Amino acid sequence: MDGSGKFCVYLIFKPWIMYFFRSAALTLLVAAFLSTDGEVPPGIGKNMTLVQGGTAVLPCKLIDTKEYVSQISWRKEPQSVNFFTILEKTGPKFINEQDKRFKFVGNFSDNNGSLQLSNIMLKDEGTYTCIITLFPSGNLKMATLLNVLVPPVTSLKDDRPTVGDEVVSLVTCMAAGSKPRAKVQWLTGTLGETVSQTINVTEHADGTTTTVSSLFGVPTREIDRRLVKCVVTNAAMSKEESLPFTIQIYFPPVEVTISKGSEGSFECVTEANPNASITWTRLNQSKPQSAVKVDGATLQFPSMTSDLNGLYQCEASNLYGRKHNYVYVHVTECCQTYCILFWLLLLTVTFGVVALLYLYKTKRCLWTGEDPRGERSIVSTTSSMPERCQRVKEAKEQLQAEVPL
């Protein structure tokens, strides 16, 4: 057979020859998928599920082939345009927009075109196809489906209930933007059936959902400061998340009382949620700034003087109301000058009385009683007082001896 005849035979059997080579390549690929020698990265042809923010290795490796590999390319379905390619001479490169999160971790000479994708985002979810171009059999495709889980963003919101007798929302727990849907439930502790919960789920266009649960009850002072917990679970979370919350029942200041503290101080006391702000004022006149100090709820008078006299008001207020009470301050003071004059007068009077008593006793000592003739015997006063008294005594005794009994 001449050369032209051989060429005609080749044209006739070419489709069968190409089919044979393709079948051989596919057979080698299937064998690679099923092999357990560890050379084929796990996950080829299977789904990969990772949490947002993680790192994935997209596998692409062909083993035991005698065909020539001219190019390895990557595309993300359903796009028909490659975004990454690896050539033997030029190496790896991005075709259009560069995404530095992708990194070539394979080896072209080993027919390994694996890519690493770091900091995975929800938009990265999809099917990634690795295309190995063989000669002469053509393109061979390997697909990996990447599923991305998104953990919820959790939060608690105080619904700020005020004291009342109707059922209202006390607190709201939110698990936002999760994939798949998050489960939210309340642990109410000792509150038991006095409270109830509602669930509301919103689905978003990007495939995520937001779950909102509110705790309802009658806002009484009895449930104020009670501890509850919102528990959130999701497949993207390594463990459940527990969010504790202390129930807050808000109310205006109740009865205001004023108590006397230490010397020269008064304290204003009330109960409110949130805590009340205390303001002291002096009615109908200004406070003497130098003589009055306010320390929180305490009104202090460093020095008690009469110019402090007056009616003082304590007002307690918060966002929900205000209440007040009064105290009347009256200071009775003694002027220092008057006090000195009083003591001087007292000393003068005392000295005068003592002097009069002394003179009285001296006079009795100088004068004797009357004799029978009705005359007084005067004793000379030139001698000292004791001598006079002795002489008077002797004269009196002599007089008594002369007068017959």
C-alpha positions in Angstrom: 0.0 0.0 0.0 1.4 3.4 -1.0 1.5 6.5 1.2 -1.8 7.9 0.0 -3.5 4.7 0.9 -2.1 4.7 4.4 -3.2 8.3 4.9 -6.8 7.3 3.9 -6.8 4.5 6.4 -5.5 6.9 9.1 -8.4 9.3 8.3 -10.9 6.5 8.6 -9.7 5.2 11.9 -8.7 8.6 13.5 -11.9 9.0 15.5 -11.5 5.5 16.9 -7.9 6.2 17.8 -8.8 9.5 19.6 -11.6 7.7 21.4 -9.1 5.1 22.5 -6.7 7.6 23.9 -9.5 9.6 25.7 -10.8 6.4 27.2 -7.3 5.5 28.4 -6.8 8.9 30.0 -10.2 8.7 31.7 -9.4 5.2 32.9 -6.2 6.5 34.5 -8.1 9.4 36.1 -10.7 7.1 37.6 -7.9 4.9 38.9 -6.3 7.9 40.4 -9.6 8.9 42.2 -9.9 5.4 43.6 -6.3 4.9 44.6 -5.3 4.8 48.2 -1.5 5.3 47.9 -1.8 8.9 49.3 -0.6 10.6 46.2 -4.1 12.0 45.3 -5.2 14.8 47.6 -8.4 14.0 49.5 -11.6 15.7 48.3 -11.1 15.4 44.5 -14.6 15.1 43.0 -16.2 15.6 46.4 -17.8 18.4 48.3 -15.7 20.6 50.6 -17.3 22.5 53.5 -15.4 25.2 55.3 -16.2 28.0 57.7 -15.9 31.6 56.4 -12.5 32.9 57.1 -10.8 29.6 56.8 -8.4 28.2 54.2 -9.1 25.6 51.5 -6.9 23.6 49.1 -8.6 23.0 45.8 -7.1 19.7 44.5 -6.1 19.1 40.9 -3.6 16.3 40.2 -3.3 13.7 37.5 -1.0 10.6 37.9 0.1 7.7 35.8 -0.3 9.3 32.4 2.1 9.2 29.5 0.5 12.1 27.7 1.9 15.5 27.5 0.4 18.1 29.8 0.5 21.5 28.0 -1.6 23.6 30.4 -3.6 23.6 33.6 -6.4 26.1 34.1 -9.0 27.0 36.7 -12.5 28.4 36.3 -15.4 28.9 38.7 -18.8 27.7 37.4 -21.0 28.8 35.9 -18.5 31.2 34.4 -17.0 30.0 31.1 -13.8 32.0 31.4 -10.7 30.9 33.1 -9.4 33.0 36.0 -6.1 31.2 36.6 -3.7 29.3 34.4 -0.3 27.4 34.8 2.0 26.9 31.9 5.2 24.9 31.8 7.4 27.9 30.7 5.7 31.0 32.2 4.3 29.4 35.3 1.2 30.4 37.2 -0.6 33.7 36.5 -4.0 35.4 36.8 -5.8 35.9 33.5 -7.9 39.0 34.4 -8.4 40.4 37.9 -5.8 39.3 40.4 -7.0 37.9 43.7 -4.0 37.4 46.1 -6.0 35.0 48.2 -5.4 32.4 45.6 -1.9 30.7 45.7 -0.5 28.0 43.4 0.6 25.2 45.7 1.1 22.4 43.0 3.9 21.4 40.7 3.5 21.5 37.0 6.1 18.9 36.3 4.1 16.5 38.6 0.9 17.3 36.8 -0.3 19.0 40.0 -2.3 22.2 39.6 -3.7 22.5 43.1 -4.7 26.0 44.4 -4.9 27.3 47.9 -7.7 29.8 48.7 -7.3 31.7 52.1 -9.7 33.9 54.0 -12.7 32.3 52.4 -15.8 34.4 52.0 -19.4 33.6 51.3 -19.0 34.8 47.7 -16.3 32.1 47.1 -18.9 29.4 47.4 -19.4 27.4 44.2 -17.9 24.8 41.9 -14.3 25.1 41.0 -13.2 23.3 37.8 -9.6 22.3 37.1 -8.9 21.8 33.4 -5.9 19.8 32.4 -5.0 20.0 28.7 -3.5 16.7 27.4 -1.9 16.0 24.1 -3.2 14.4 22.1 -6.4 13.5 24.0 -7.5 17.1 24.8 -9.0 18.6 28.0 -9.6 16.7 31.2 -11.8 18.3 33.9 -11.9 17.8 37.6 -14.6 19.6 39.7 -14.7 20.5 43.4 -17.8 21.9 45.1 -17.0 24.4 47.8 -19.6 25.0 50.5 -19.1 28.0 52.9 -20.6 28.1 56.4 -21.1 31.5 58.0 -21.3 31.8 61.8 -23.9 34.3 63.1 -23.2 37.7 64.5 -24.8 37.5 67.9 -26.1 40.4 70.0 -28.5 41.3 72.9 -30.7 44.4 73.0 -32.3 45.7 76.1 -35.8 46.7 75.2 -35.9 49.1 78.2 -39.3 48.1 79.7 -40.8 50.4 82.3 -42.8 49.3 85.3 -46.4 48.4 84.2 -49.0 45.6 84.2 -49.1 44.7 80.5 -46.9 42.1 78.7 -44.1 43.8 76.8 -40.8 42.7 75.2 -38.0 42.6 77.9 -34.9 41.8 75.9 -34.2 40.7 72.3 -31.5 38.2 71.2 -30.3 38.3 67.5 -28.2 35.8 65.5 -27.6 37.7 62.2 -26.3 36.6 58.8 -25.7 32.9 59.4 -25.5 30.0 57.0 -27.2 27.7 57.8 -29.9 29.2 60.0 -29.0 29.5 63.7 -31.0 28.1 66.5 -31.9 30.6 69.3 -33.5 29.7 72.7 -33.8 31.2 76.1 -32.9 29.8 79.5 -35.1 31.6 82.0 -34.1 30.1 85.3 -36.5 30.9 88.2 -38.8 33.0 86.0 -40.2 29.8 84.5 -43.6 30.4 82.8 -43.9 34.0 83.9 -42.1 34.8 80.6 -42.5 33.7 77.0 -40.4 33.9 73.8 -41.0 34.5 70.1 -38.9 33.6 67.0 -38.7 35.5 63.8 -36.5 34.4 60.8 -35.5 36.5 57.9 -33.8 35.1 54.8 -31.4 37.2 52.8 -30.6 37.2 49.1 -27.0 35.9 49.7 -28.4 32.7 51.3 -27.9 33.8 54.9 -30.6 34.1 57.5 -31.1 36.2 60.6 -32.9 34.8 63.6 -34.4 37.1 66.2 -35.9 35.9 69.5 -37.6 38.2 72.1 -38.4 37.5 75.7 -41.8 38.8 76.8 -43.2 39.3 80.3 -45.0 41.8 82.6 -42.4 44.4 83.7 -42.8 44.3 87.5 -40.3 45.1 90.2 -40.3 41.4 91.1 -38.5 40.3 87.9 -36.0 43.2 88.0 -32.4 42.1 88.2 -33.2 38.5 87.3 -30.6 36.6 85.2 -31.5 34.9 81.9 -29.4 33.5 79.0 -29.8 33.5 75.3 -28.2 30.3 73.8 -27.2 30.3 70.1 -26.2 27.2 68.1 -25.1 26.9 64.5 -23.2 24.4 62.3 -20.5 27.1 61.6 -19.8 27.4 65.4 -17.4 25.1 67.2 -19.7 25.2 70.3 -22.8 26.9 71.4 -22.7 30.5 72.5 -24.3 31.6 75.7 -25.2 35.3 76.2 -26.2 36.2 79.8 -28.4 39.1 80.5 -29.7 40.7 83.7 -33.3 41.9 83.1 -33.7 45.7 83.7 -37.1 47.1 84.7 -36.9 50.9 84.5 -38.8 53.2 86.8 -38.7 56.9 88.0 -37.5 57.8 91.5 -39.8 56.5 94.2 -40.2 58.2 97.6 -37.4 60.6 98.4 -36.1 60.7 102.0 -33.7 63.1 103.7 -31.7 61.8 106.6 -29.3 63.8 108.9 -25.8 62.5 108.7 -22.8 63.7 110.5 -22.6 67.2 112.1 -23.8 69.7 109.5 -24.7 67.3 106.7 -27.9 65.9 105.1 -28.2 62.9 102.7 -30.9 62.5 100.0 -31.9 58.9 99.5 -34.2 57.4 96.8 -34.6 54.3 94.6 -34.7 54.5 90.8 -33.6 52.7 87.6 -31.4 54.0 86.1 -29.9 55.7 89.2 -31.3 59.1 89.9 -29.4 62.3 89.7 -29.6 64.4 92.9 -29.8 68.2 92.9 -29.8 70.4 96.0 -31.3 73.9 95.8 -32.1 76.6 98.4 -35.7 77.9 97.8 -36.3 81.6 97.3 -32.6 82.5 97.7 -29.2 81.4 96.5 -27.0 79.1 98.5 -23.9 80.7 100.1 -21.3 79.1 97.9 -18.5 79.3 100.4 -20.5 77.7 103.2 -22.2 74.9 101.3 -20.8 71.8 99.6 -22.6 69.2 97.6 -21.0 65.7 97.4 -23.3 63.5 95.3 -26.5 63.1 97.4 -25.0 64.8 100.5 -25.5 68.4 101.4 -22.7 69.6 103.7 -22.3 72.8 105.9 -18.6 73.1 106.9 -19.5 75.8 109.4 -22.9 76.3 110.9 -23.9 80.0 110.7 -27.2 81.8 110.8 -26.9 82.9 107.1 -27.5 79.2 106.2 -31.0 79.3 107.5 -33.7 78.4 105.0 -35.6 75.7 103.1 -33.6 73.3 101.1 -34.9 71.0 98.3 -33.5 67.7 97.2 -34.7 66.6 93.7 -34.1 63.1 92.3 -34.6 62.7 88.6 -33.9 60.2 85.7 -35.2 59.7 82.2 -38.5 58.4 83.5 -39.5 61.1 86.0 -38.5 63.1 89.1 -39.5 63.5 92.7 -38.4 65.8 95.6 -38.4 66.5 99.3 -37.5 69.3 101.7 -35.5 70.0 104.8 -35.6 73.2 106.8 -32.2 74.3 108.3 -32.2 76.7 111.3 -29.0 77.7 113.0 -29.0 79.6 116.4 -25.6 81.2 116.9 -24.2 83.4 119.8 -22.2 86.4 118.6 -18.7 86.3 119.9 -18.8 89.9 121.3 -22.0 89.3 123.2 -20.5 86.1 124.6 -17.5 88.0 125.9 -19.6 90.7 127.5 -21.8 88.1 129.1 -18.9 86.3 130.7 -17.4 89.7 131.8 -20.7 90.6 133.4 -20.9 87.2 135.0 -17.4 87.5 136.4 -18.2 91.1 137.7 -21.3 90.0 139.5 -19.5 87.1 141.0 -16.7 89.3 142.2 -19.1 91.8 143.7 -21.0 89.1 145.6 -17.7 87.7 146.9 -16.6 91.2 147.9 -19.9 91.9 149.7 -19.7 88.7 151.6 -16.1 89.5 152.6 -17.1 93.0 153.8 -20.0 91.6 155.6 -17.9 89.2 157.5 -15.3 91.9 158.2 -17.9 94.3 159.5 -19.2 91.7 161.9 -15.7 91.2 163.1 -15.1 94.9 163.6 -18.4 95.7 165.4 -19.5 94.1 168.6 -22.9 93.7 169.7 -24.6 96.6 171.9 -23.8 96.8 175.6 -26.5 97.1 178.3 -26.3 100.9 178.0 -27.0 100.6 174.3 -23.5 101.8 173.3 -21.1 100.1 170.9 -17.6 99.4 171.8 -15.3 100.5 168.9 -12.1 98.6 168.5 -9.1 100.4 167.0 -8.5 99.4 163.4 -4.8 100.0 163.4 -3.9 96.5 164.2 -4.2 93.5 161.8 -7.4 91.8 161.2 -6.7 88.7 163.3 -5.7 90.9 166.3 -8.8 93.0 165.9 -11.0 90.0 165.9 -9.2 88.6 169.0 -9.6 92.0 170.8 -13.3 92.2 169.9 -13.7 88.7 171.3 -12.0 89.5 174.6 -14.0 92.7 174.9 -17.2 90.8 174.4 -16.3 88.3 177.0 -15.4 91.0 179.5 -18.7 92.8 178.9 -20.6 89.6 179.4 -18.7 89.0 182.8 -19.7 92.5 184.0 -23.4 92.1 183.2 -25.1 89.9 185.8 -27.0 87.0 184.4 
